[in-house]
Amino acid sequence: MSEHLGGVAIESKYTESAGWHSESRTSIFSEWQGVVATRNVFDTDDEKTRAISTGMLAFLFDG
């Protein structure tokens, strides 16, 4: 978890499925909000943990 990221923990999973929730237990049980960096899943419906593709994260961090 980094203060530079606004209190958000980032977890990386090489997943291509909508079942990414089952693979993100660290973020789900963390006291912080979380981002799961995935291969190609984009899901922001969950209030606590969101799945964002690594390509999108790289684009956002580069700017």
MOPAC internal coordinates of N, CA, C and O (Angstrom, degrees):
PM7 1SCF
backbone

  N    0.0000 0     0.00 0     0.00 0    0    0    0
  C    1.4425 1     0.00 0     0.00 0    1    0    0
  C    1.5146 1   107.34 1     0.00 0    2    1    0
  O    1.2310 1   120.59 1   -42.81 1    3    2    1
  N    1.2991 1   116.48 1   137.19 1    3    2    1
  C    1.4505 1   121.74 1  -177.58 1    5    3    2
  C    1.5180 1   110.70 1  -126.61 1    6    5    3
  O    1.2310 1   121.22 1   -44.24 1    7    6    5
  N    1.3290 1   115.27 1   135.76 1    7    6    5
  C    1.4629 1   119.41 1   175.67 1    9    7    6
  C    1.5296 1   110.22 1   -65.24 1   10    9    7
  O    1.2310 1   120.37 1   152.51 1   11   10    9
  N    1.3315 1   116.90 1   -27.49 1   11   10    9
  C    1.4629 1   120.65 1   178.95 1   13   11   10
  C    1.5242 1   111.56 1   -67.96 1   14   13   11
  O    1.2310 1   120.63 1   160.29 1   15   14   13
  N    1.3188 1   116.39 1   -19.71 1   15   14   13
  C    1.4542 1   120.92 1   179.92 1   17   15   14
  C    1.5213 1   111.78 1  -100.18 1   18   17   15
  O    1.2310 1   119.99 1  -165.77 1   19   18   17
  N    1.3108 1   117.62 1    14.23 1   19   18   17
  C    1.4579 1   121.48 1   176.00 1   21   19   18
  C    1.5122 1   114.46 1    71.78 1   22   21   19
  O    1.2310 1   120.11 1  -148.99 1   23   22   21
  N    1.3425 1   117.40 1    31.01 1   23   22   21
  C    1.4523 1   120.05 1   178.97 1   25   23   22
  C    1.5122 1   114.39 1    77.10 1   26   25   23
  O    1.2310 1   120.28 1  -153.31 1   27   26   25
  N    1.3244 1   117.08 1    26.69 1   27   26   25
  C    1.4670 1   121.82 1  -178.86 1   29   27   26
  C    1.5208 1   109.00 1  -110.04 1   30   29   27
  O    1.2310 1   120.59 1   -51.20 1   31   30   29
  N    1.3240 1   116.49 1   128.80 1   31   30   29
  C    1.4598 1   122.14 1   175.62 1   33   31   30
  C    1.5261 1   108.54 1   -87.60 1   34   33   31
  O    1.2310 1   120.59 1   -39.57 1   35   34   33
  N    1.3374 1   116.47 1   140.43 1   35   34   33
  C    1.4617 1   120.46 1   178.67 1   37   35   34
  C    1.5247 1   108.60 1  -115.89 1   38   37   35
  O    1.2310 1   121.05 1   -49.67 1   39   38   37
  N    1.3192 1   115.60 1   130.33 1   39   38   37
  C    1.4595 1   122.87 1   179.13 1   41   39   38
  C    1.5286 1   106.98 1  -123.96 1   42   41   39
  O    1.2310 1   120.30 1   -39.06 1   43   42   41
  N    1.3171 1   117.03 1   140.94 1   43   42   41
  C    1.4566 1   120.45 1  -178.05 1   45   43   42
  C    1.5246 1   110.74 1  -110.95 1   46   45   43
  O    1.2310 1   120.75 1   -48.81 1   47   46   45
  N    1.3249 1   116.17 1   131.19 1   47   46   45
  C    1.4558 1   122.39 1   176.90 1   49   47   46
  C    1.5224 1   108.69 1  -136.44 1   50   49   47
  O    1.2310 1   120.37 1   -46.27 1   51   50   49
  N    1.3210 1   116.90 1   133.73 1   51   50   49
  C    1.4574 1   121.42 1   177.61 1   53   51   50
  C    1.5256 1   107.85 1   -88.74 1   54   53   51
  O    1.2310 1   121.00 1  -102.30 1   55   54   53
  N    1.3152 1   115.70 1    77.70 1   55   54   53
  C    1.4588 1   120.59 1  -176.83 1   57   55   54
  C    1.5166 1   110.46 1  -124.53 1   58   57   55
  O    1.2310 1   121.14 1   -30.29 1   59   58   57
  N    1.2997 1   115.43 1   149.71 1   59   58   57
  C    1.4542 1   121.79 1   178.28 1   61   59   58
  C    1.5186 1   111.16 1  -122.55 1   62   61   59
  O    1.2310 1   119.97 1  -166.78 1   63   62   61
  N    1.3099 1   117.67 1    13.22 1   63   62   61
  C    1.4567 1   119.55 1  -172.94 1   65   63   62
  C    1.5139 1   112.08 1  -117.12 1   66   65   63
  O    1.2310 1   121.68 1   -18.24 1   67   66   65
  N    1.3233 1   114.39 1   161.76 1   67   66   65
  C    1.4580 1   120.14 1   176.90 1   69   67   66
  C    1.5257 1   110.84 1   -73.27 1   70   69   67
  O    1.2310 1   119.37 1   172.74 1   71   70   69
  N    1.3305 1   118.80 1    -7.26 1   71   70   69
  C    1.4533 1   122.80 1   179.13 1   73   71   70
  C    1.5145 1   112.94 1   -86.65 1   74   73   71
  O    1.2310 1   119.84 1  -151.61 1   75   74   73
  N    1.3131 1   117.92 1    28.39 1   75   74   73
  C    1.4597 1   122.48 1  -177.47 1   77   75   74
  C    1.5250 1   112.39 1   -63.48 1   78   77   75
  O    1.2310 1   119.75 1   156.83 1   79   78   77
  N    1.3377 1   118.08 1   -23.17 1   79   78   77
  C    1.4737 1   121.06 1   179.80 1   81   79   78
  C    1.5294 1   111.49 1   -57.91 1   82   81   79
  O    1.2310 1   120.53 1   139.02 1   83   82   81
  N    1.3195 1   116.58 1   -40.98 1   83   82   81
  C    1.4685 1   119.54 1  -178.00 1   85   83   82
  C    1.5202 1   111.79 1   -68.30 1   86   85   83
  O    1.2310 1   119.75 1   160.22 1   87   86   85
  N    1.3191 1   118.09 1   -19.78 1   87   86   85
  C    1.4579 1   122.20 1  -179.80 1   89   87   86
  C    1.5283 1   112.97 1   -96.51 1   90   89   87
  O    1.2310 1   119.80 1  -179.11 1   91   90   89
  N    1.3120 1   117.99 1     0.89 1   91   90   89
  C    1.4686 1   120.29 1  -174.11 1   93   91   90
  C    1.5255 1   112.45 1  -117.35 1   94   93   91
  O    1.2310 1   120.41 1  -138.45 1   95   94   93
  N    1.3103 1   116.82 1    41.55 1   95   94   93
  C    1.4660 1   121.20 1  -176.60 1   97   95   94
  C    1.5269 1   112.53 1   -60.57 1   98   97   95
  O    1.2310 1   119.48 1   143.86 1   99   98   97
  N    1.3208 1   118.61 1   -36.14 1   99   98   97
  C    1.4626 1   121.23 1  -179.97 1  101   99   98
  C    1.5179 1   110.50 1   -59.88 1  102  101   99
  O    1.2310 1   119.91 1   133.20 1  103  102  101
  N    1.3058 1   117.77 1   -46.80 1  103  102  101
  C    1.4623 1   121.23 1   179.78 1  105  103  102
  C    1.5242 1   112.17 1   -70.03 1  106  105  103
  O    1.2310 1   120.48 1   142.32 1  107  106  105
  N    1.3136 1   116.69 1   -37.68 1  107  106  105
  C    1.4632 1   120.47 1  -177.52 1  109  107  106
  C    1.5221 1   111.00 1   -65.40 1  110  109  107
  O    1.2310 1   120.01 1   139.29 1  111  110  109
  N    1.3323 1   117.58 1   -40.71 1  111  110  109
  C    1.4592 1   121.19 1  -177.02 1  113  111  110
  C    1.5274 1   113.54 1   -92.06 1  114  113  111
  O    1.2310 1   120.00 1  -178.52 1  115  114  113
  N    1.3044 1   117.60 1     1.48 1  115  114  113
  C    1.4611 1   121.66 1   178.43 1  117  115  114
  C    1.5269 1   110.24 1   -74.58 1  118  117  115
  O    1.2310 1   120.80 1   -24.34 1  119  118  117
  N    1.3154 1   116.08 1   155.66 1  119  118  117
  C    1.4636 1   119.90 1   176.31 1  121  119  118
  C    1.5342 1   111.71 1   -77.43 1  122  121  119
  O    1.2310 1   120.44 1   166.79 1  123  122  121
  N    1.3258 1   116.76 1   -13.21 1  123  122  121
  C    1.4547 1   121.41 1  -179.67 1  125  123  122
  C    1.5258 1   110.65 1   -98.52 1  126  125  123
  O    1.2310 1   120.97 1   -14.80 1  127  126  125
  N    1.3095 1   115.74 1   165.20 1  127  126  125
  C    1.4561 1   119.45 1   169.04 1  129  127  126
  C    1.5187 1   106.90 1   -71.50 1  130  129  127
  O    1.2310 1   120.45 1   -22.09 1  131  130  129
  N    1.3164 1   116.75 1   157.91 1  131  130  129
  C    1.4505 1   118.61 1  -175.50 1  133  131  130
  C    1.5105 1   113.92 1  -137.41 1  134  133  131
  O    1.2310 1   121.87 1   -24.59 1  135  134  133
  N    1.3237 1   114.02 1   155.41 1  135  134  133
  C    1.4608 1   122.78 1   172.67 1  137  135  134
  C    1.5141 1   106.51 1  -123.56 1  138  137  135
  O    1.2310 1   120.71 1   -51.72 1  139  138  137
  N    1.3181 1   116.26 1   128.28 1  139  138  137
  C    1.4581 1   121.54 1   174.75 1  141  139  138
  C    1.5179 1   106.53 1  -102.01 1  142  141  139
  O    1.2310 1   120.80 1   -63.92 1  143  142  141
  N    1.3257 1   116.07 1   116.08 1  143  142  141
  C    1.4599 1   121.07 1   178.17 1  145  143  142
  C    1.5246 1   107.65 1   -81.68 1  146  145  143
  O    1.2310 1   120.50 1   -63.01 1  147  146  145
  N    1.3323 1   116.65 1   116.99 1  147  146  145
  C    1.4670 1   121.86 1  -174.88 1  149  147  146
  C    1.5240 1   110.58 1  -115.05 1  150  149  147
  O    1.2310 1   121.05 1    -7.07 1  151  150  149
  N    1.3094 1   115.59 1   172.93 1  151  150  149
  C    1.4678 1   118.97 1   177.70 1  153  151  150
  C    1.5246 1   110.72 1   -71.27 1  154  153  151
  O    1.2310 1   120.14 1   131.71 1  155  154  153
  N    1.3463 1   117.34 1   -48.29 1  155  154  153
  C    1.4576 1   118.27 1  -176.19 1  157  155  154
  C    1.5364 1   113.38 1  -150.88 1  158  157  155
  O    1.2310 1   119.92 1  -160.42 1  159  158  157
  N    1.3277 1   117.75 1    19.58 1  159  158  157
  C    1.4628 1   120.60 1  -179.68 1  161  159  158
  C    1.5225 1   109.36 1   -98.37 1  162  161  159
  O    1.2310 1   120.67 1   -47.30 1  163  162  161
  N    1.3312 1   116.33 1   132.70 1  163  162  161
  C    1.4627 1   122.12 1   174.73 1  165  163  162
  C    1.5209 1   107.17 1  -126.29 1  166  165  163
  O    1.2310 1   120.43 1   -69.14 1  167  166  165
  N    1.3310 1   116.79 1   110.86 1  167  166  165
  C    1.4583 1   121.97 1  -177.52 1  169  167  166
  C    1.5251 1   108.90 1  -145.29 1  170  169  167
  O    1.2310 1   120.56 1   -68.78 1  171  170  169
  N    1.3135 1   116.54 1   111.22 1  171  170  169
  C    1.4649 1   121.14 1  -178.63 1  173  171  170
  C    1.5228 1   111.81 1  -115.42 1  174  173  171
  O    1.2310 1   119.90 1  -159.97 1  175  174  173
  N    1.3278 1   117.79 1    20.03 1  175  174  173
  C    1.4627 1   121.32 1  -177.95 1  177  175  174
  C    1.5275 1   113.35 1   -75.02 1  178  177  175
  O    1.2310 1   119.83 1   152.96 1  179  178  177
  N    1.3289 1   117.94 1   -27.04 1  179  178  177
  C    1.4596 1   121.85 1  -178.86 1  181  179  178
  C    1.5291 1   109.53 1   -79.19 1  182  181  179
  O    1.2310 1   120.32 1   -44.62 1  183  182  181
  N    1.3152 1   116.98 1   135.38 1  183  182  181
  C    1.4722 1   121.74 1  -179.08 1  185  183  182
  C    1.5274 1   112.67 1   -69.89 1  186  185  183
  O    1.2310 1   119.87 1   148.46 1  187  186  185
  N    1.3223 1   117.86 1   -31.54 1  187  186  185
  C    1.4669 1   121.46 1  -173.20 1  189  187  186
  C    1.5194 1   113.75 1   -97.18 1  190  189  187
  O    1.2310 1   120.20 1   137.18 1  191  190  189
  N    1.3178 1   117.22 1   -42.82 1  191  190  189
  C    1.4585 1   121.47 1  -176.16 1  193  191  190
  C    1.5219 1   109.64 1  -129.10 1  194  193  191
  O    1.2310 1   121.17 1   -48.80 1  195  194  193
  N    1.3231 1   115.37 1   131.20 1  195  194  193
  C    1.4600 1   120.97 1  -178.67 1  197  195  194
  C    1.5270 1   109.80 1  -121.50 1  198  197  195
  O    1.2310 1   120.38 1   -32.72 1  199  198  197
  N    1.3214 1   116.88 1   147.28 1  199  198  197
  C    1.4646 1   122.06 1   176.31 1  201  199  198
  C    1.5246 1   108.02 1  -104.26 1  202  201  199
  O    1.2310 1   121.12 1   -53.04 1  203  202  201
  N    1.3170 1   115.46 1   126.96 1  203  202  201
  C    1.4624 1   121.22 1   179.64 1  205  203  202
  C    1.5235 1   107.47 1  -135.21 1  206  205  203
  O    1.2310 1   120.51 1   -43.80 1  207  206  205
  N    1.3135 1   116.62 1   136.20 1  207  206  205
  C    1.4668 1   119.88 1  -178.04 1  209  207  206
  C    1.5263 1   110.40 1   -66.09 1  210  209  207
  O    1.2310 1   121.31 1   -30.13 1  211  210  209
  N    1.3264 1   115.11 1   149.87 1  211  210  209
  C    1.4627 1   119.99 1  -178.38 1  213  211  210
  C    1.5252 1   111.61 1   -62.64 1  214  213  211
  O    1.2310 1   120.11 1   147.43 1  215  214  213
  N    1.3145 1   117.39 1   -32.57 1  215  214  213
  C    1.4614 1   119.58 1   177.48 1  217  215  214
  C    1.5194 1   112.12 1   -63.88 1  218  217  215
  O    1.2310 1   120.55 1   139.15 1  219  218  217
  N    1.3347 1   116.55 1   -40.85 1  219  218  217
  C    1.4591 1   120.91 1   178.44 1  221  219  218
  C    1.5262 1   110.21 1   -67.56 1  222  221  219
  O    1.2310 1   119.99 1   138.05 1  223  222  221
  N    1.3304 1   117.63 1   -41.95 1  223  222  221
  C    1.4653 1   120.50 1   178.24 1  225  223  222
  C    1.5146 1   111.44 1   -62.04 1  226  225  223
  O    1.2310 1   120.29 1   137.38 1  227  226  225
  N    1.3414 1   117.06 1   -42.62 1  227  226  225
  C    1.4633 1   120.76 1   178.98 1  229  227  226
  C    1.5259 1   109.82 1   -61.24 1  230  229  227
  O    1.2310 1   120.15 1   137.98 1  231  230  229
  N    1.3081 1   117.32 1   -42.02 1  231  230  229
  C    1.4656 1   121.53 1   178.21 1  233  231  230
  C    1.5297 1   110.93 1   -62.09 1  234  233  231
  O    1.2310 1   120.25 1   135.07 1  235  234  233
  N    1.3399 1   117.13 1   -44.93 1  235  234  233
  C    1.4528 1   120.83 1  -178.58 1  237  235  234
  C    1.5275 1   112.58 1   -67.89 1  238  237  235
  O    1.2310 1   119.94 1   140.73 1  239  238  237
  N    1.3341 1   117.73 1   -39.27 1  239  238  237
  C    1.4608 1   120.98 1  -179.88 1  241  239  238
  C    1.5187 1   112.47 1   -72.81 1  242  241  239
  O    1.2310 1   120.12 1   153.50 1  243  242  241
  N    1.3227 1   117.38 1   -26.50 1  243  242  241
  C    1.4594 1   121.23 1  -177.69 1  245  243  242
  C    1.5182 1   111.80 1   -70.89 1  246  245  243
  O    1.2310 1   120.52 1   150.40 1  247  246  245
  N    1.3347 1   116.61 1   -29.60 1  247  246  245
  C    1.4536 1   120.74 1  -175.56 1  249  247  246
  C    1.4637 1   111.78 1   -83.35 1  250  249  247
  O    1.2310 1   120.10 1   180.00 1  251  250  249

